[in-house]
Amino acid sequence: MTSSTATLAELGPDDDRFADWCEVWAASERADRPGEVPRPAAEHVALGRQLVEPGGSRDGTHRAALVGDDVVGALRLILPVKDNPTVAVVDLAVHPAHRRRGLGRVLHAEALRLAAAHGRTTLITEVDEPRADVPGRRFAELLGWTRDLEETRRDLVLPVDEARLAALEADARAHSAGYEVVTWRDRTPEEFLDDRALLEQRMSTDAPHGDLPVEEERWDGARIREYEAAHVARGRTVLSAGAVRDGRMVAFTDLQVPLARPQRADQGGTLVLREHRGHRLGALVKAAVLRELAGAFPEVRRISTYNAESNTPMVAVNEALGFVPAGRLSSWSLRLG
Ligand SMILES: CC(C)(COP(=O)(O)OP(=O)(O)OC[C@H]1O[C@@H](n2cnc3c(N)ncnc32)[C@H](O)[C@@H]1OP(=O)(O)O)[C@@H](O)C(=O)NCCC(=O)NCCS
């Protein structure tokens, strides 16, 4: 079979065939990371609804590659609306049983066509690299993409070693006099909403982005609420901790727990405002959220986090907690001429 037998179809998150589209991702994840439970379809559905509903901070569209009636390839284009007006984020996968037959190239050509049709000139994508030499890297290189950022995934097996956590906490407390810790779940307290928006805005450029061609995102309280609701809609609960000084939140961290497979949590963002660095606030909020997690979700067995190696302060905190390397995630871009 060659790609000439494949056709492309537009589909939405509530179409009958969307479950098959999600299965392409699940099969792909199972092939790449055997032993891990893939992302549930409900997450793709919730993200898809967010993208196709008008009025949000991101638009988007989905395509399926079909052989006969079978969905064998999946493409999602995410289009930022509030900022980065030239950027399109491309997610693309081919079912492992249908690879090396040209379907990736067909979906890639469609991604370029759609991006151009939406006036986007900068394409961005991520490749999960549990090991060296994954197909996604070869594919991106072949098609002329540039690797702009490499992050190391680190996993922490829970429960955290109590002695390590207590030592990190004691050290953080000793350096952070005058800062208070607050914790919450899913909904930033109203009084800190604007502070949280500023933290997210800074997050979009302060965390190392390598050479990725992205500009600072625009965040306000309404976008924070949209972001929070999106996590809940995806079936996740988010445990957060913040550091407060003089009534303003100046640092935060998020931990996401997928309720359908709570054994495997993900670290969300962590940021300390530049002007408040040097007080071990990163460690302070991370230790606080780990305590919350242990109380609320003792069934979580592992947390995964991604950091650029150049992010030495964050990597140091993570290693002090016992996170160990578990592969890489690379980010790539392509400019349309
Ligand atoms: C990357 C991916 C989309 C490629 O899909 P595909 O249908 O196999 O791609 P194609 O058949 O069109 O391959 C195009 C070219 O990419 C390169 N390539 C693809 N897979 C490769 C592999 N396993 N090893 C080496 N080169 C590979 C080859 O040059 C290939 O051309 P060739 O077969 O004529 O030699 C698929 O492996 C996949 O879904 N991976 C997981 C998700 C991912 O990484 N997506 C990309 C970023 S979003």
The ligand as an SDF file (V2000), in Angstrom:
LIG
                    3D

 48 50  0  0  0  0  0  0  0  0999 V2000
    7.1450   10.6060   12.5990 C   0  0  0  0  0  0  0  0  0  0  0  0
    5.9380    9.8690   11.9740 C   0  0  0  0  0  0  0  0  0  0  0  0
    4.7660   10.8240   11.8850 C   0  0  0  0  0  0  0  0  0  0  0  0
    6.3260    9.4240   10.5560 C   0  0  0  0  0  0  0  0  0  0  0  0
    5.1960    8.8100    9.9390 O   0  0  0  0  0  0  0  0  0  0  0  0
    5.3710    7.8860    8.6340 P   0  0  0  0  0  0  0  0  0  0  0  0
    4.0400    7.6690    8.0200 O   0  0  0  0  0  0  0  0  0  0  0  0
    6.1630    6.6810    8.9990 O   0  0  0  0  0  0  0  0  0  0  0  0
    6.2420    8.8450    7.7100 O   0  0  0  0  0  0  0  0  0  0  0  0
    6.5930    8.6440    6.1650 P   0  0  0  0  0  0  0  0  0  0  0  0
    6.3600    7.2450    5.7350 O   0  0  0  0  0  0  0  0  0  0  0  0
    5.9080    9.7160    5.3990 O   0  0  0  0  0  0  0  0  0  0  0  0
    8.1690    8.8980    6.2160 O   0  0  0  0  0  0  0  0  0  0  0  0
    8.7870   10.0540    5.6680 C   0  0  0  0  0  0  0  0  0  0  0  0
   10.2800    9.9530    5.8960 C   0  0  0  0  0  0  0  0  0  0  0  0
   10.6000   10.1810    7.2790 O   0  0  0  0  0  0  0  0  0  0  0  0
   11.7830    9.4080    7.6140 C   0  0  0  0  0  0  0  0  0  0  0  0
   11.4240    8.4240    8.6300 N   0  0  0  0  0  0  0  0  0  0  0  0
   10.1950    8.1320    9.0970 C   0  0  0  0  0  0  0  0  0  0  0  0
   10.2650    7.1600   10.0360 N   0  0  0  0  0  0  0  0  0  0  0  0
   11.5750    6.8200   10.1320 C   0  0  0  0  0  0  0  0  0  0  0  0
   12.2830    5.8850   10.9300 C   0  0  0  0  0  0  0  0  0  0  0  0
   11.6450    5.0510   11.7880 N   0  0  0  0  0  0  0  0  0  0  0  0
   13.6260    5.8210   10.7970 N   0  0  0  0  0  0  0  0  0  0  0  0
   14.2730    6.6140    9.9240 C   0  0  0  0  0  0  0  0  0  0  0  0
   13.6490    7.5130    9.1280 N   0  0  0  0  0  0  0  0  0  0  0  0
   12.3110    7.6180    9.2440 C   0  0  0  0  0  0  0  0  0  0  0  0
   12.1960    8.6720    6.3460 C   0  0  0  0  0  0  0  0  0  0  0  0
   13.1260    9.4930    5.6680 O   0  0  0  0  0  0  0  0  0  0  0  0
   10.8960    8.6090    5.5950 C   0  0  0  0  0  0  0  0  0  0  0  0
   11.0510    8.4970    4.1980 O   0  0  0  0  0  0  0  0  0  0  0  0
   11.3160    7.0350    3.5530 P   0  0  0  0  0  0  0  0  0  0  0  0
   10.3600    6.0720    4.1900 O   0  0  0  0  0  0  0  0  0  0  0  0
   11.0680    7.2690    2.1040 O   0  0  0  0  0  0  0  0  0  0  0  0
   12.7480    6.6750    3.8850 O   0  0  0  0  0  0  0  0  0  0  0  0
    5.5770    8.6100   12.8110 C   0  0  0  0  0  0  0  0  0  0  0  0
    6.7430    7.8390   13.0300 O   0  0  0  0  0  0  0  0  0  0  0  0
    4.9450    8.9300   14.1330 C   0  0  0  0  0  0  0  0  0  0  0  0
    3.7340    9.0420   14.2370 O   0  0  0  0  0  0  0  0  0  0  0  0
    5.7570    9.0760   15.2090 N   0  0  0  0  0  0  0  0  0  0  0  0
    5.2490    9.4430   16.5380 C   0  0  0  0  0  0  0  0  0  0  0  0
    4.7290   10.8840   16.6130 C   0  0  0  0  0  0  0  0  0  0  0  0
    5.7490   11.8980   16.1370 C   0  0  0  0  0  0  0  0  0  0  0  0
    6.9260   11.8550   16.4910 O   0  0  0  0  0  0  0  0  0  0  0  0
    5.2820   12.8490   15.3100 N   0  0  0  0  0  0  0  0  0  0  0  0
    6.1450   13.8640   14.6890 C   0  0  0  0  0  0  0  0  0  0  0  0
    6.1310   15.1360   15.3980 C   0  0  0  0  0  0  0  0  0  0  0  0
    4.5490   15.7810   15.7800 S   0  0  0  0  0  0  0  0  0  0  0  0
  1  2  1  0
  2  3  1  0
  2  4  1  0
  2 36  1  0
  4  5  1  0
  5  6  1  0
  6  7  2  0
  6  8  1  0
  6  9  1  0
  9 10  1  0
 10 11  2  0
 10 12  1  0
 10 13  1  0
 13 14  1  0
 14 15  1  0
 15 16  1  0
 15 30  1  0
 16 17  1  0
 17 18  1  0
 17 28  1  0
 18 19  1  0
 18 27  1  0
 19 20  2  0
 20 21  1  0
 21 22  1  0
 21 27  2  0
 22 23  1  0
 22 24  2  0
 24 25  1  0
 25 26  2  0
 26 27  1  0
 28 29  1  0
 28 30  1  0
 30 31  1  0
 31 32  1  0
 32 33  2  0
 32 34  1  0
 32 35  1  0
 36 37  1  0
 36 38  1  0
 38 39  2  0
 38 40  1  0
 40 41  1  0
 41 42  1  0
 42 43  1  0
 43 44  2  0
 43 45  1  0
 45 46  1  0
 46 47  1  0
 47 48  1  0
M  END
$$$$
